[in-house]
Amino acid sequence: MIDLEAFFEEKEIPYTVWEIEQDGYINIIDSELVVENILETCGEERRKIGNMLFTLDFRNAPIIDYLYFLAKCLVANRYHRISKI
């Protein structure tokens, strides 16, 4: 299994802030928060995320796009609304 802590220490992932609309509300989430949430995963979830990160890295694909996808998942499943559009 990929060592996610070492992976993120070695990668130069640009700090990015996203505004993600969910149910008519704007949610603000950044790449650091997404990485923190990734590092808190365990079991099958951690394995799947690690495998995807390894695959993207191997293909020299942008990691930030996958982090944006995960940010949208976090907003949809975990975070409270921040401000109304």
C-alpha positions in Angstrom: 0.0 0.0 0.0 1.2 3.5 -0.8 2.5 5.6 2.1 0.2 8.6 1.8 2.1 10.7 4.4 5.3 10.3 2.4 3.5 10.8 -0.9 2.2 14.2 0.1 5.5 15.2 1.7 7.3 14.5 -1.6 4.7 16.0 -4.0 4.5 19.7 -4.6 0.8 20.1 -4.7 -0.2 23.7 -5.2 -2.4 25.2 -2.5 -5.8 25.6 -4.1 -9.2 26.9 -2.9 -12.4 25.8 -4.5 -15.9 27.2 -4.2 -18.2 24.2 -4.6 -21.9 24.7 -5.0 -24.1 22.2 -3.2 -27.9 22.5 -2.7 -27.9 26.2 -3.6 -25.0 27.0 -1.1 -21.4 27.9 -1.8 -18.9 25.8 0.2 -15.3 26.9 0.5 -12.7 24.1 0.7 -9.0 24.0 0.1 -6.5 21.4 -1.0 -4.9 21.2 2.5 -8.2 20.3 4.0 -8.7 17.6 1.4 -5.2 16.2 2.1 -5.9 16.2 5.8 -9.1 14.2 5.2 -7.2 11.7 3.0 -4.7 11.1 5.7 -7.5 10.4 8.2 -8.9 7.6 6.0 -8.3 3.9 6.7 -9.0 0.4 5.4 -10.6 0.1 1.9 -11.2 3.8 1.5 -7.5 4.6 2.1 -6.4 1.8 -0.2 -8.6 3.0 -3.1 -7.5 6.6 -2.7 -3.8 5.5 -2.5 -4.1 3.4 -5.6 -5.7 6.2 -7.5 -3.0 8.7 -6.4 -0.3 6.2 -7.3 -1.9 5.6 -10.8 -2.1 9.3 -11.4 1.4 9.9 -10.3 2.7 7.0 -12.5 0.9 8.5 -15.5 2.2 12.0 -14.6 -1.4 13.2 -14.4 -2.3 16.2 -12.3 -3.0 15.2 -8.7 -4.9 18.5 -8.1 -7.8 17.4 -10.4 -8.3 14.3 -8.2 -8.2 16.4 -5.1 -10.9 18.6 -6.6 -13.0 15.5 -7.2 -12.5 14.5 -3.6 -13.3 18.0 -2.4 -16.7 17.8 -4.2 -17.3 14.4 -2.5 -16.4 15.9 0.9 -18.8 18.8 0.4 -21.6 16.5 -0.8 -21.2 14.1 2.1 -19.7 15.9 5.2 -19.6 19.6 5.3 -22.1 22.2 6.3 -23.3 25.0 4.1 -21.3 28.1 4.4 -23.2 30.8 2.5 -26.2 31.0 0.3 -25.8 31.9 -3.4 
